Amino acid sequence: MSPASIISSRLQGIVALAAACLSSLMFGLEISSVPAILPTLEAVLHADFQQLQWIMNAYTIAVTTVLMATGTLADRYGRKRVFLIGIIAFGLTSLICGLADNASVLIVARFLQGMSGGAMLICQVAVLSHQFPEGRQRGMAFGWWGIIFGIGLGFGPLIGVTIAALSTWEWVFLVHVVLAVVTATLAVFGVRESRDPEAKSLDIAGIASLSLSVFCLAFYITQGPALGFGSTTALAVICLSAASFIAFIVAEKINSRPMFDVSVFRIRAFSGAIIGSIAMNISFWPFMIYLPIWFQAGLGYGSLAAGLSLLAYTLPTLIVPPLAERLSLRYRPGLVIPIGLFTIGLGFLLMRLGAASAAASWLTMLPGSLLSGLGLGMTNTPVTNTTTGAVARDRAGMASGIDMSARMISLAINIAVMGFILVSGVFSHLENVLPATLGPEQLRAMAERISAGNIASLPDLPADIIRDALVEGFGRVMLYGGLGVWLLATASFLVFGSGKIRRCAEDEACNSTVV
């Protein structure tokens, strides 16, 4: 190869890496920047509490629906082609989000945005794997990709509120129209086309049944209080969720090329790491949806101050991963992952104490926020590396798909669960302190407004009652997150196996971990 060809190849690789990193930045920002502006969306779009939940859940559920399908389509029709389609679709759906004039339109647009975002996410990994097949360059490429992805997630809340403060909330979405144009241009010139000649067919039955099951479960939890959990409609929805999940299991067992090969769950390292994926998303990530509401409605901070306060929760997730990698190489992931999960739980319980303090502020929340972020940073990368490294190389894509699906499904479900717990806690406090003349429907409407941070709509309700109600509601949410992640940390430790701790080089299970 001539020097000119080498230079051209290197330049093409840099451009392709830039395209993958920019698309990962967009995907991460749309997870973490939108929660910070939910109070603004509630006020401007007159969204109720359930609609605020669906603004987030529509995105996460949609990501889940396309993860496995996109990988198959990209293998068959071309990874560059599908990547470009995903980028362009993300830009167009972001435009629709920015132009939405009511919550219902925004929810539909967020679902479409999530589908295109999920397509981008899967193609990023496929593109980088093909463009940087081995050696130091591969490690460098995935290292930069992970850093940029982490910046999108970690700084998203601050970026979201800053954009809203300097301009309007619409630009939290519209900025991705500009970024999508730049990213698509880089992808056209930098990404090399690749296909898999042995690509399998789509598992339509598996995709449809799993998506329907997750959607119905989230719908039941979110809309249950309004419908009545024991009502005919609600029971029909939860039964449909259960039936769809059973259909998914059957479909995967009888399909010769299943979307989820359930046999990989027999690998202890894989199953232990997947439990870690679920644990992070019943605690840390769904709580980031509600934490801005606590800082603004509970502590009285403005949107920018709330965004700055959130940095203590998110920044450690960027700083700790290199240390977590070293620990995973020195010790078994079966120890590092449960310790990271335990640290998240400890942080949640400390945040609960800080929120209940008589002089609660960002300072009383700081120790718990930092610990939670440290725990997430210690857990996240080892989980990803273990799930892909615990299986044969030709199954790494499928393992990565299961990992991401587990994350998105548990995130979608626990956004709904935490919202239900928050409203229930606020409702319980209001029921105890307000006159008995107020009926349950009135109290629940008030509880949902308070939980959404819509304090201005309740001018006659004393501020101390509102704050105490939020303390009760958020206290229950933090207790759920803390105890839930501890329970799963224990399960992960037991599934991994609690034998003698050995250096990674001496341990087959550890040797499955890759960077």
C-alpha positions in Angstrom: 0.0 0.0 0.0 1.4 3.4 -1.0 2.0 6.2 1.6 -0.8 8.2 0.0 -3.2 5.2 0.3 -2.2 4.8 4.0 -2.9 8.5 4.7 -6.2 8.3 2.9 -7.2 5.1 4.8 -6.3 6.8 8.2 -8.2 9.9 7.3 -11.2 7.8 6.3 -11.0 6.0 9.6 -10.9 9.3 11.6 -13.9 10.6 9.7 -15.8 7.3 10.3 -14.9 7.5 14.0 -16.2 11.1 14.1 -19.5 10.0 12.6 -19.9 7.2 15.1 -19.0 9.4 18.0 -21.4 12.2 17.0 -24.2 9.8 16.6 -23.5 8.3 20.0 -23.5 11.8 21.5 -26.9 12.5 20.0 -28.3 9.2 21.3 -26.9 9.8 24.8 -28.2 13.4 25.0 -31.7 12.4 24.1 -31.7 10.1 27.1 -30.3 12.5 29.7 -31.0 16.0 28.5 -34.8 15.7 28.2 -35.4 14.7 31.9 -33.9 18.1 32.9 -36.5 20.0 30.9 -39.5 17.9 31.9 -40.8 20.6 34.4 -40.6 23.1 31.5 -42.5 20.7 29.2 -45.1 20.2 31.9 -45.7 23.9 32.0 -45.5 24.8 28.3 -47.3 21.8 26.9 -49.7 21.4 29.8 -48.7 17.8 30.1 -49.9 15.7 33.0 -47.7 13.3 35.0 -48.5 10.3 32.9 -47.6 12.2 29.7 -44.3 13.3 31.2 -43.5 9.6 31.9 -44.4 8.7 28.3 -42.3 11.4 26.9 -39.3 9.4 28.3 -40.8 5.9 28.0 -41.7 6.3 24.4 -38.0 6.8 23.5 -36.7 3.8 25.6 -39.4 1.4 24.5 -38.9 2.3 20.9 -35.1 1.7 21.2 -35.9 -1.8 22.4 -38.2 -2.6 19.5 -35.5 -2.0 16.9 -32.2 -3.1 18.5 -32.2 -6.7 17.3 -34.0 -6.1 14.0 -31.6 -3.3 13.0 -28.6 -5.5 13.4 -30.1 -8.1 11.1 -31.1 -5.5 8.5 -27.7 -3.9 8.6 -26.0 -7.2 8.1 -28.2 -8.0 5.1 -28.6 -4.6 3.3 -25.4 -2.8 4.4 -24.3 -1.3 7.7 -23.4 2.1 6.1 -26.8 2.3 4.4 -28.8 1.5 7.5 -26.6 3.8 9.6 -27.3 6.7 7.2 -31.0 5.9 7.2 -30.9 6.0 11.1 -29.1 9.3 11.2 -31.4 11.0 8.7 -34.5 9.6 10.5 -33.1 10.8 13.8 -32.7 14.3 12.4 -36.2 14.4 11.0 -37.9 13.0 14.1 -36.0 15.5 16.2 -37.4 18.2 14.0 -40.9 16.9 14.7 -40.2 16.9 18.4 -39.0 20.5 18.3 -42.1 21.5 16.4 -44.6 19.7 18.7 -47.3 21.9 20.1 -48.8 19.4 22.5 -47.7 16.4 24.6 -49.4 13.8 22.5 -47.5 14.8 19.4 -44.3 14.9 21.3 -44.8 11.4 22.7 -45.4 10.0 19.2 -42.4 11.9 17.8 -40.3 10.6 20.7 -41.2 7.0 19.8 -40.1 7.6 16.2 -37.0 9.3 17.5 -36.2 6.3 19.7 -36.6 3.9 16.8 -34.1 5.8 14.8 -31.8 6.3 17.8 -31.8 2.5 18.4 -30.9 1.9 14.8 -28.0 4.4 15.1 -26.8 2.8 18.3 -26.5 -0.7 16.8 -24.9 0.5 13.6 -22.3 2.5 15.5 -20.9 -0.7 17.0 -21.1 -2.6 13.7 -19.4 0.3 11.8 -16.6 0.6 14.3 -16.1 -3.2 14.4 -15.7 -3.3 10.6 -13.7 -0.1 10.3 -11.2 -1.0 13.1 -11.1 -4.8 13.1 -8.2 -5.4 15.5 -5.2 -4.1 17.4 -4.5 -0.8 19.1 -6.6 1.2 16.6 -9.7 -0.8 17.6 -9.2 -0.1 21.3 -8.6 3.6 20.5 -11.7 3.8 18.4 -14.0 2.2 21.0 -12.4 4.2 23.7 -13.2 7.5 22.1 -16.7 6.2 21.2 -17.3 5.3 24.9 -16.0 8.7 26.1 -18.2 10.7 23.8 -21.2 8.5 24.6 -20.5 9.1 28.3 -20.2 12.8 27.8 -23.7 12.8 26.2 -25.1 10.9 29.2 -23.2 12.7 31.9 -23.5 16.3 30.8 -26.9 15.9 29.2 -28.9 17.4 32.0 -26.7 20.5 32.2 -26.7 20.8 28.4 -30.5 20.5 28.3 -31.2 23.2 30.8 -28.5 25.5 29.4 -30.0 25.3 25.9 -33.5 25.9 27.3 -32.2 28.8 29.4 -30.3 30.5 26.5 -32.9 29.8 23.9 -36.1 27.7 24.2 -36.9 24.1 25.1 -37.5 23.3 21.4 -33.8 23.6 20.7 -33.0 20.7 23.0 -34.5 18.7 20.1 -33.8 20.9 17.2 -30.0 20.9 17.8 -30.0 17.3 16.7 -31.2 18.4 13.2 -28.0 20.3 12.7 -25.9 17.5 14.3 -27.6 14.9 12.1 -26.7 16.8 8.9 -23.0 17.0 10.0 -23.0 13.3 11.1 -24.6 12.1 7.9 -22.0 14.0 5.8 -19.2 12.4 7.8 -20.7 9.0 7.4 -21.0 9.4 3.6 -17.3 10.1 3.2 -15.8 8.1 6.1 -17.8 4.9 6.6 -17.0 1.9 4.4 -19.9 -0.3 3.4 -20.0 -3.8 4.7 -22.4 -6.7 4.7 -22.7 -10.2 6.1 -23.4 -12.7 3.3 -24.8 -15.2 5.8 -27.1 -12.7 7.5 -30.2 -14.3 9.0 -33.8 -13.4 8.5 -35.7 -11.2 10.8 -37.3 -12.8 13.9 -40.6 -11.0 13.4 -42.5 -13.1 16.0 -39.8 -12.4 18.6 -39.6 -8.7 18.0 -43.4 -8.2 17.9 -44.2 -10.3 21.0 -41.4 -8.8 23.2 -42.2 -5.2 22.2 -45.9 -5.7 22.9 -45.2 -7.3 26.3 -43.0 -4.4 27.4 -45.4 -1.7 26.1 -48.4 -3.3 27.9 -46.5 -3.7 31.2 -45.4 0.0 31.1 -48.9 1.1 30.2 -50.4 -0.9 33.0 -48.1 0.6 35.6 -48.4 4.2 34.2 -52.1 4.3 33.6 -53.2 1.8 36.4 -54.0 4.5 38.9 -56.3 6.3 36.5 -57.9 3.1 35.1 -58.0 1.2 38.4 -55.5 -1.6 38.7 -58.4 -4.1 39.1 -60.5 -2.7 36.3 -61.4 -4.8 33.3 -59.3 -2.7 30.9 -56.3 -2.7 33.2 -56.5 -6.5 33.8 -56.9 -7.1 30.0 -53.7 -5.0 29.4 -51.6 -6.9 32.0 -52.9 -10.3 30.7 -51.9 -9.3 27.2 -48.5 -8.4 28.5 -48.1 -11.8 30.1 -49.5 -13.6 27.1 -47.1 -11.7 24.8 -44.1 -12.6 26.9 -45.1 -16.3 26.9 -45.4 -16.0 23.1 -41.9 -14.5 22.9 -40.4 -17.4 24.9 -42.1 -19.9 22.7 -41.1 -18.1 19.5 -37.5 -18.0 20.6 -37.5 -21.8 21.4 -39.0 -22.9 18.1 -37.1 -20.5 15.8 -34.0 -22.0 14.2 -32.4 -18.6 14.2 -33.8 -16.8 17.3 -33.3 -13.2 18.2 -32.4 -14.2 21.7 -30.6 -17.5 22.1 -31.7 -18.4 25.6 -28.9 -21.0 25.9 -26.4 -18.2 26.6 -28.1 -17.7 30.0 -26.5 -21.0 31.1 -23.2 -19.1 31.1 -22.8 -17.9 34.7 -20.7 -14.8 33.8 -23.2 -13.8 31.1 -26.2 -14.2 33.4 -24.5 -12.4 36.3 -23.6 -9.5 34.1 -27.2 -9.2 32.6 -28.5 -9.0 36.2 -26.1 -6.1 36.6 -27.6 -4.5 33.5 -31.0 -4.8 34.9 -29.9 -3.5 38.4 -28.5 -0.3 37.0 -31.8 0.4 35.2 -34.0 -0.2 38.2 -32.1 2.4 40.2 -29.6 4.9 38.7 -30.9 5.6 35.2 -34.7 5.8 35.8 -34.1 8.0 38.9 -32.3 10.5 36.7 -35.7 11.2 35.1 -37.1 12.3 38.5 -34.1 13.9 40.2 -34.5 17.2 38.3 -38.0 17.5 39.7 -36.7 17.0 43.2 -34.1 19.7 42.8 -36.5 22.2 41.3 -39.8 21.5 43.1 -38.4 20.0 46.4 -35.4 22.3 46.9 -36.7 25.3 44.9 -33.7 25.6 42.5 -34.0 27.1 39.1 -33.5 24.9 36.0 -29.8 25.9 35.6 -29.0 25.3 39.3 -30.7 22.0 39.1 -28.7 21.0 36.1 -25.5 21.9 37.9 -26.6 19.9 40.9 -27.1 16.9 38.7 -23.4 16.9 37.8 -22.6 15.2 41.1 -24.8 12.4 40.1 -23.6 12.0 36.5 -19.9 13.1 36.3 -18.5 10.1 38.3 -19.9 7.8 35.6 -17.2 9.3 33.3 -14.3 9.3 35.7 -14.5 5.9 37.3 -14.7 3.5 34.3 -10.9 3.3 33.7 -10.5 2.3 37.4 -13.3 -0.2 37.0 -11.5 -1.7 34.0 -8.3 -2.2 36.0 -10.2 -3.8 38.9 -11.9 -6.2 36.4 -8.6 -7.2 35.0 -7.1 -7.7 38.5 -10.1 -9.4 40.0 -13.2 -11.2 38.8 -16.1 -9.2 37.3 -18.2 -11.4 39.6 -16.8 -9.3 42.5 -16.4 -5.9 40.8 -20.0 -5.7 39.4 -21.8 -6.6 42.7 -19.6 -4.1 44.6 -20.5 -1.4 42.1 -24.2 -2.2 42.5 -23.9 -2.2 46.3 -22.3 1.3 46.0 -25.2 2.5 44.0 -27.7 1.3 46.6 -25.7 2.9 49.4 -25.8 6.2 47.5 -29.5 6.0 47.2 -30.0 5.5 50.9 -27.7 8.4 51.7 -29.6 10.6 49.2 -32.8 9.6 51.1 -31.2 10.8 54.3 -30.1 14.0 52.6 -33.5 14.7 51.2 -35.2 14.2 54.6 -32.8 16.6 56.3 -34.4 19.7 57.8 -32.0 21.9 55.8 -32.0 19.7 52.7 -29.9 21.1 49.8 -27.6 20.0 47.0 -25.0 19.7 49.8 -26.9 17.2 51.8 -27.6 15.3 48.6 -24.0 15.4 47.5 -22.6 12.3 49.3 -25.3 10.0 48.0 -25.2 11.5 44.5 -21.5 11.0 44.3 -21.6 7.4 45.6 -24.4 6.5 43.2 -22.4 7.8 40.3 -19.3 6.1 41.4 -21.2 2.8 41.7 -22.6 3.2 38.2 -19.2 4.0 36.8 -17.7 0.9 38.5 -20.5 -1.3 37.1 -21.3 -0.1 33.6 -18.2 -1.0 31.5 -17.5 -4.3 33.2 -21.1 -5.4 32.6 -20.8 -4.6 28.9 -17.4 -6.3 28.5 -18.5 -9.3 30.4 -21.7 -9.9 28.4 -19.9 -9.8 25.1 -16.8 -11.6 26.3 -18.5 -14.5 28.0 -19.8 -15.9 24.7 -18.1 -17.0 21.5 -17.0 -14.2 19.2 -19.7 -15.0 16.6 -22.3 -14.5 19.3 -20.9 -11.2 20.5 -23.4 -9.1 18.5 -26.3 -11.1 19.9 -25.0 -10.9 23.4 -24.6 -7.1 23.0 -28.2 -6.9 21.8 -29.5 -8.8 24.8 -27.5 -6.5 27.1 -28.9 -3.4 25.5 -32.4 -4.8 25.4 -32.2 -5.7 29.1 -31.2 -2.2 29.9 -33.9 -0.5 27.8 -36.7 -2.8 29.0 -35.8 -2.5 32.7 -35.4 1.3 32.2 -38.8 1.6 30.5 -40.5 -0.5 33.2 -38.8 1.3 36.1 -39.6 4.8 34.8 -43.2 3.8 35.2 -42.6 2.0 38.6 -40.7 5.0 40.1 -43.4 7.4 38.9 -46.1 5.2 40.5 -44.2 5.1 43.8 -43.6 8.8 43.8 -47.2 9.7 43.2 -48.3 7.1 45.8 -46.0 8.6 48.4 -47.2 12.2 47.8 -50.8 11.0 47.8 -50.3 9.2 51.1 -48.9 12.4 52.8 -51.7 14.6 51.4 -54.3 12.1 52.6 -52.9 12.3 56.1 -52.6 16.1 56.4 -55.4 17.5 54.3 -59.1 17.7 55.3 -61.1 14.5 54.9 -63.6 16.5 52.7 -61.2 16.1 49.8 -62.0 12.9 47.8 -59.4 10.4 46.4 -59.7 11.8 42.9 -59.0 15.3 44.0 -56.0 14.2 46.1 -54.6 12.1 43.3 -54.9 15.0 40.9 -53.0 17.2 43.4 -50.4 14.4 44.0 -49.7 14.1 40.3 -49.3 17.9 39.9 -46.9 18.0 42.8 -45.0 14.9 41.5 -44.6 16.6 38.1 -43.2 19.8 39.8 -46.3 21.8 38.9 -46.3 23.7 42.2 -47.7 27.0 40.6 -51.0 25.3 39.9 -51.6 24.8 43.6 -51.3 28.4 45.0 -53.5 27.7 48.0 -51.6 24.7 49.3 -49.0 25.6 51.9 -45.4 25.3 50.8 -44.4 23.1 53.8 -47.1 20.6 53.0 -45.9 20.4 49.4 -42.3 20.0 50.4 -43.1 17.3 53.0 -45.2 15.4 50.4 -42.3 15.5 48.0 -39.9 14.3 50.8 -42.3 11.4 51.4 -42.7 10.5 47.8 -39.0 10.8 46.9 -38.0 9.0 50.0 -40.0 6.0 48.9 -38.5 6.1 45.4 -35.0 6.2 46.8 -35.7 3.4 49.2 -37.0 1.3 46.3 -33.9 2.1 44.2 -31.5 1.4 47.0 -33.1 -1.9 48.3 -33.9 -3.1 44.7 -30.3 -2.7 43.5 -29.0 -4.4 46.7 -31.2 -7.3 46.0 -30.0 -7.7 42.5 -26.4 -7.1 43.6 -26.8 -10.2 45.8 -28.4 -12.2 43.0 -25.6 -11.2 40.6 -22.9 -12.2 43.1 -24.5 -15.6 43.6 -25.0 -16.2 39.9 -21.4 -15.3 39.1 -20.2 -17.6 41.9 -18.7 -16.6 45.1 -15.5 -18.7 45.0 -12.0 -17.5 45.9 -11.0 -14.2 44.3 -8.2 -14.8 41.8 -6.3 -12.6 39.3 -8.0 -12.3 35.9 -5.1 -14.1 34.2 -5.7 -17.1 36.3 -9.5 -17.2 35.9 -11.3 -18.5 32.9 -14.4 -16.5 33.7 -12.3 -13.3 33.9 -10.5 -14.1 30.7 -13.9 -13.7 28.9 -13.7 -10.0 29.7 -12.6 -7.9 26.7 -12.1 -4.3 26.1 
